[in-house]
Amino acid sequence: MQAKFRIAGAAMAFALTAGAVSLSAQEDLTKLPPIPDDYTPELTEWGEPDLRGRWPIDHLNGLPFQRTEEQGNRVFLNEEELAERQARIDRLAGRYEAEDSEDKIGQGHWVEMGVVNRRTSLLVEPANGRLPEMTEEGKRRSAEMRSSWRREQDFDWLTDFDSWDRCITRGLPASMMPMMYNNGLRIFQAPGLVAIQMEMIHEVRIIPTDGRATVPSQIRNWIGESRGYWEDKNTLVVETDHFRPGPSATNIVTSGSPPENDSPISTEAKLTERFTMTGPDSIIYESHWEDPVIFTAPWGTRLDWKRDSTYEFYEYACHEGNVQPRNYITASRAERAQEAAGNTGSSD
């Protein structure tokens, strides 16, 4: 069970920044170095690997979720692509100072750009680094999804918004992927328990590691029901199911994800994650997503985490000040009324 999503048995470690990865022309851009297995982490007072701390993934913002078709099975950028990514991130990161110089506040003050990463995509499974095709049922459910992220849609009621629009949840596995802002993750531990606080929405994942049975199948949660166990000397394995199904359960919405981010969830969905400590301030995070009702094949991601004890979590007052659903509905109704009036006038 544990080995089934070691993607094609491949080794999957990678350096965080372009400067840390120097690839010669002879090196294979389709291969990742092996995950280090020689690190022995400090233990908690009760004898488990100590993962506690702040692990923001903001440095990965700007690394695409999936590859372009042209990049094929390459897990690393070539030199030309690397230069293009560096220029893009530099340009976007420069918006903050540009806005300050004009005494303005816009996307430059909102979007947190990461550092340049030589990886082609967060996705490593399948080998082409792209989401598998949806099943016919998946496509049907995807078409039913309602969200402010869609390009063409009317808004009439709260059911026209997804769970993230409504400040309920970003869902899983999306919440474990980088976004333009609020990328903080913080791990707490107690005997038989691991908790992961997510800055976005301020949800906390509760992960028992004491071997307890899961909940009855009738219970379904937005971020599922998790159970964890320790593997070897440095790895936490977490299996999550019991997801709440529905057309507005989750949107991936990270750089390079599908345009409309319409990824519904079925009751058969299962997420398997591995948190492997590779150094005192580094974790390799792997995820494997299975939902045979929605996707024709499983898919998985690989992220390198680095500890940042200085990262601050601030209040995420999303629901309290969430006036946007009303604004969307009011604007959408007004726009349609205006169009109807215009059509009526032109027919007279």
C-alpha positions as CSV (number, residue, x, y, z in Angstrom):
1,M,0.0,0.0,0.0
2,Q,2.7,2.5,1.0
3,A,4.7,1.9,-2.2
4,K,1.9,2.1,-4.7
5,F,2.2,5.9,-5.3
6,R,6.0,6.2,-5.4
7,I,5.4,7.6,-8.8
8,A,6.5,4.8,-11.2
9,G,9.1,4.0,-8.6
10,A,10.9,7.2,-9.6
11,A,13.0,9.3,-7.3
12,M,11.5,12.7,-6.7
13,A,13.6,15.2,-4.8
14,F,14.3,18.6,-6.3
15,A,16.0,21.8,-5.2
16,L,14.0,24.8,-4.3
17,T,15.6,27.5,-6.4
18,A,17.2,27.7,-9.8
19,G,20.5,28.6,-8.3
20,A,20.5,25.4,-6.4
21,V,20.0,23.3,-9.5
22,S,22.7,23.4,-12.1
23,L,22.0,20.9,-14.9
24,S,24.6,20.0,-17.5
25,A,23.6,19.4,-21.1
26,Q,24.2,15.7,-20.6
27,E,21.8,15.4,-17.7
28,D,18.3,14.0,-18.2
29,L,15.7,16.6,-17.7
30,T,13.0,13.9,-17.2
31,K,14.6,12.5,-14.0
32,L,14.4,13.8,-10.5
33,P,17.1,12.9,-7.9
34,P,16.2,10.4,-5.2
35,I,14.5,11.4,-2.0
36,P,17.1,11.5,0.7
37,D,16.6,8.8,3.3
38,D,19.6,9.3,5.6
39,Y,18.1,12.0,7.8
40,T,17.0,11.1,11.3
41,P,14.7,13.9,12.7
42,E,14.5,15.0,16.2
43,L,11.8,13.2,18.2
44,T,8.9,14.6,20.2
45,E,8.8,14.0,24.0
46,W,6.7,10.9,23.3
47,G,9.0,9.5,20.6
48,E,7.6,10.4,17.2
49,P,9.4,12.3,14.4
50,D,9.0,16.0,15.2
51,L,7.4,17.9,12.3
52,R,6.1,20.8,14.4
53,G,6.6,24.3,13.0
54,R,5.6,26.7,10.3
55,W,6.0,25.5,6.7
56,P,4.7,28.1,4.3
57,I,4.7,27.2,0.6
58,D,4.7,30.8,-0.7
59,H,8.1,30.2,-2.3
60,L,6.3,27.8,-4.7
61,N,3.9,30.4,-6.0
62,G,4.5,30.7,-9.7
63,L,5.4,27.1,-10.2
64,P,2.7,25.8,-12.5
65,F,0.3,23.1,-11.4
66,Q,0.7,21.2,-14.7
67,R,3.1,21.3,-17.6
68,T,2.6,22.5,-21.1
69,E,2.0,19.7,-23.6
70,E,5.3,20.8,-25.3
71,Q,7.3,20.0,-22.2
72,G,6.3,16.4,-22.4
73,N,7.9,14.3,-19.6
74,R,10.5,16.9,-18.7
75,V,10.4,17.6,-14.9
76,F,13.0,20.4,-15.3
77,L,13.1,23.5,-17.4
78,N,15.7,24.0,-20.1
79,E,17.8,27.2,-19.9
80,E,15.6,29.2,-22.2
81,E,12.5,28.4,-20.2
82,L,14.3,29.1,-17.0
83,A,15.2,32.6,-18.2
84,E,11.6,33.2,-19.3
85,R,10.3,32.2,-15.9
86,Q,12.8,34.3,-14.1
87,A,11.8,37.3,-16.2
88,R,8.1,36.7,-15.6
89,I,8.5,36.4,-11.8
90,D,10.8,39.5,-11.7
91,R,8.2,41.4,-13.6
92,L,5.3,40.4,-11.4
93,A,7.3,40.9,-8.2
94,G,8.1,44.4,-9.4
95,R,4.5,45.4,-9.3
96,Y,4.6,46.2,-5.6
97,E,7.3,48.9,-6.0
98,A,5.6,50.2,-9.1
99,E,2.3,50.7,-7.3
100,D,4.1,52.3,-4.3
101,S,5.8,54.8,-6.6
102,E,2.3,55.7,-8.0
103,D,0.7,55.8,-4.5
104,K,-1.6,52.9,-5.5
105,I,-2.6,49.5,-4.1
106,G,-3.5,46.8,-6.6
107,Q,-2.5,43.2,-7.4
108,G,1.1,44.0,-6.6
109,H,0.2,44.4,-3.0
110,W,-2.0,41.3,-3.1
111,V,-0.1,38.6,-5.0
112,E,2.8,37.0,-3.2
113,M,5.3,35.8,-5.9
114,G,7.6,32.9,-5.1
115,V,11.2,32.2,-6.0
116,V,12.2,30.8,-9.4
117,N,12.0,27.0,-9.4
118,R,13.4,24.8,-12.1
119,R,10.6,22.3,-11.9
120,T,8.2,22.3,-14.8
121,S,5.1,21.4,-12.7
122,L,3.8,20.5,-9.3
123,L,2.2,17.4,-10.9
124,V,4.5,14.5,-11.3
125,E,1.9,11.8,-11.9
126,P,1.1,11.0,-14.7
127,A,4.6,11.2,-16.3
128,N,3.5,14.0,-18.6
129,G,2.7,16.3,-15.6
130,R,-0.8,17.0,-16.8
131,L,-4.2,16.2,-15.3
132,P,-5.7,13.0,-16.7
133,E,-8.9,13.2,-18.7
134,M,-12.1,13.3,-16.8
135,T,-14.6,10.5,-17.1
136,E,-17.9,11.2,-18.8
137,E,-19.5,11.4,-15.4
138,G,-16.7,13.7,-14.3
139,K,-17.4,16.0,-17.2
140,R,-21.1,16.0,-16.5
141,R,-20.5,17.0,-12.8
142,S,-17.9,19.5,-13.8
143,A,-20.3,21.3,-16.1
144,E,-22.7,21.6,-13.2
145,M,-20.2,23.4,-11.0
146,R,-20.9,27.0,-10.2
147,S,-18.2,29.5,-9.2
148,S,-17.0,33.0,-9.5
149,W,-13.9,31.6,-11.1
150,R,-15.9,30.6,-14.2
151,R,-15.6,32.9,-17.2
152,E,-19.3,32.8,-18.3
153,Q,-22.0,32.5,-15.6
154,D,-25.0,34.2,-14.2
155,F,-25.4,34.7,-10.5
156,D,-28.8,34.5,-8.8
157,W,-28.3,32.9,-5.4
158,L,-25.6,31.4,-3.1
159,T,-25.8,28.1,-4.9
160,D,-24.1,29.9,-7.8
161,F,-20.9,30.1,-5.8
162,D,-18.5,27.4,-4.7
163,S,-17.4,26.6,-1.2
164,W,-14.3,28.8,-1.5
165,D,-16.3,31.8,-2.8
166,R,-18.4,31.4,0.4
167,C,-15.4,31.2,2.7
168,I,-16.3,27.7,3.7
169,T,-13.3,25.8,2.4
170,R,-10.8,25.6,-0.5
171,G,-11.1,21.9,-0.1
172,L,-8.5,19.1,-0.6
173,P,-6.2,18.5,-2.2
174,A,-6.3,22.2,-3.3
175,S,-5.6,23.5,0.2
176,M,-2.2,21.8,0.2
177,M,-1.1,23.6,-3.0
178,P,0.2,27.2,-3.4
179,M,-2.0,30.1,-4.2
180,M,-1.4,33.8,-4.8
181,Y,-1.7,34.6,-1.1
182,N,-2.2,33.0,2.3
183,N,0.1,30.1,1.8
184,G,0.9,29.4,5.4
185,L,0.9,25.8,6.8
186,R,1.6,25.0,10.4
187,I,2.0,21.6,12.0
188,F,1.1,20.8,15.6
189,Q,1.6,17.4,17.3
190,A,0.4,15.7,20.4
191,P,0.5,12.0,21.4
192,G,-1.5,10.1,18.8
193,L,-2.4,13.3,16.9
194,V,-1.1,15.6,14.2
195,A,-2.9,18.9,13.3
196,I,-2.2,21.0,10.2
197,Q,-3.5,24.6,10.3
198,M,-4.0,26.1,6.9
199,E,-3.8,29.9,6.6
200,M,-6.4,30.0,3.8
201,I,-9.8,30.0,5.5
202,H,-8.0,29.1,8.8
203,E,-9.1,25.4,8.7
204,V,-7.3,22.8,10.8
205,R,-6.9,19.3,9.6
206,I,-7.1,16.8,12.5
207,I,-5.2,13.6,11.8
208,P,-5.3,10.9,14.5
209,T,-2.2,8.6,14.4
210,D,-3.2,6.3,17.2
211,G,-4.8,3.6,15.0
212,R,-8.4,4.4,15.7
213,A,-11.1,3.3,13.3
214,T,-12.5,5.8,10.8
215,V,-16.0,7.3,11.1
216,P,-19.2,5.7,9.6
217,S,-19.5,6.0,5.8
218,Q,-22.6,8.3,6.2
219,I,-20.4,11.0,7.6
220,R,-18.9,13.2,4.9
221,N,-16.7,16.3,5.5
222,W,-15.5,19.1,3.3
223,I,-11.9,18.1,3.9
224,G,-12.6,14.5,4.5
225,E,-11.7,12.3,7.4
226,S,-7.9,11.6,7.8
227,R,-6.0,8.8,9.5
228,G,-2.2,8.8,9.8
229,Y,0.7,6.5,10.7
230,W,4.4,6.7,10.9
231,E,6.6,4.9,8.4
232,D,10.3,4.3,8.9
233,K,12.1,6.9,10.9
234,N,11.1,10.1,9.2
235,T,7.8,9.9,7.2
236,L,4.2,10.6,8.1
237,V,1.7,8.9,5.9
238,V,-1.9,10.3,5.8
239,E,-4.9,8.7,4.1
240,T,-8.0,10.8,3.7
241,D,-11.5,9.8,2.5
242,H,-15.1,10.4,3.5
243,F,-15.2,13.6,1.3
244,R,-18.4,15.5,1.0
245,P,-19.4,15.1,-2.7
246,G,-21.0,17.8,-4.8
247,P,-20.4,20.1,-7.8
248,S,-18.8,22.9,-5.7
249,A,-16.6,20.8,-3.5
250,T,-13.2,22.1,-4.6
251,N,-11.3,24.2,-7.1
252,I,-7.6,23.8,-7.7
253,V,-7.0,27.4,-8.7
254,T,-3.2,27.6,-8.6
255,S,-0.8,28.8,-11.3
256,G,-1.1,26.7,-14.4
257,S,-4.2,24.8,-13.4
258,P,-7.1,24.2,-15.8
259,P,-8.7,27.5,-16.9
260,E,-12.0,27.1,-15.1
261,N,-10.7,25.0,-12.2
262,D,-13.8,22.7,-12.2
263,S,-12.8,19.6,-10.3
264,P,-15.8,18.0,-8.6
265,I,-15.4,15.3,-5.9
266,S,-17.2,12.0,-5.5
267,T,-17.8,9.7,-2.5
268,E,-15.0,7.4,-3.9
269,A,-12.3,10.1,-3.7
270,K,-9.2,9.2,-1.7
271,L,-6.1,11.3,-0.9
272,T,-2.8,9.7,0.2
273,E,0.0,12.0,1.4
274,R,3.5,11.5,2.6
275,F,5.4,14.0,4.7
276,T,9.1,13.0,4.7
277,M,11.6,15.0,6.7
278,T,14.9,15.3,4.7
279,G,16.6,17.8,7.0
280,P,16.0,19.9,10.1
281,D,14.2,22.5,8.0
282,S,13.0,20.6,5.0
283,I,10.0,18.3,4.2
284,I,9.3,16.6,0.9
285,Y,5.5,16.5,0.5
286,E,3.9,13.9,-1.9
287,S,0.2,13.6,-2.7
288,H,-1.7,11.0,-4.6
289,W,-5.3,11.6,-5.6
290,E,-7.7,8.9,-6.7
291,D,-11.3,9.5,-7.8
292,P,-12.4,7.0,-10.4
293,V,-15.8,8.5,-10.7
294,I,-14.3,11.8,-11.8
295,F,-10.9,11.1,-13.4
296,T,-9.8,8.3,-15.8
297,A,-6.5,7.8,-13.8
298,P,-5.0,8.9,-10.5
299,W,-2.7,12.0,-10.3
300,G,-0.1,13.2,-7.9
301,T,2.0,16.2,-6.9
302,R,5.5,16.7,-5.4
303,L,6.4,19.8,-3.3
304,D,9.4,20.7,-1.3
305,W,8.6,22.5,2.0
306,K,11.0,24.6,4.0
307,R,10.6,25.7,7.5
308,D,10.2,29.5,8.2
309,S,9.7,30.3,11.8
310,T,9.3,34.0,11.1
311,Y,6.2,33.5,8.9
312,E,3.2,35.2,10.4
313,F,-0.4,34.0,10.3
314,Y,-2.9,36.9,10.4
315,E,-6.6,36.9,10.8
316,Y,-8.4,35.5,7.8
317,A,-11.7,37.4,8.1
318,C,-13.2,36.1,4.9
319,H,-16.8,35.1,5.9
320,E,-17.2,38.2,8.2
321,G,-16.5,40.7,5.4
322,N,-17.7,38.6,2.5
323,V,-19.9,41.0,0.6
324,Q,-18.9,39.7,-2.8
325,P,-21.7,37.1,-3.3
326,R,-24.3,39.9,-2.9
327,N,-22.3,42.2,-5.2
328,Y,-22.0,39.5,-7.9
329,I,-25.7,38.7,-7.7
330,T,-26.8,42.4,-7.8
331,A,-24.4,43.1,-10.7
332,S,-25.5,40.0,-12.6
333,R,-29.2,40.7,-12.3
334,A,-28.7,44.4,-13.3
335,E,-26.7,43.4,-16.3
336,R,-29.3,40.9,-17.5
337,A,-32.1,43.4,-16.9
338,Q,-30.2,46.0,-19.0
339,E,-29.7,43.5,-21.8
340,A,-33.4,42.5,-21.7
341,A,-34.4,46.1,-21.8
342,G,-32.2,46.7,-24.8
343,N,-33.5,43.7,-26.6
344,T,-37.1,44.8,-26.0
345,G,-36.3,48.2,-27.2
346,S,-34.7,47.0,-30.5
347,S,-37.8,44.9,-31.3
348,D,-40.3,47.8,-31.2
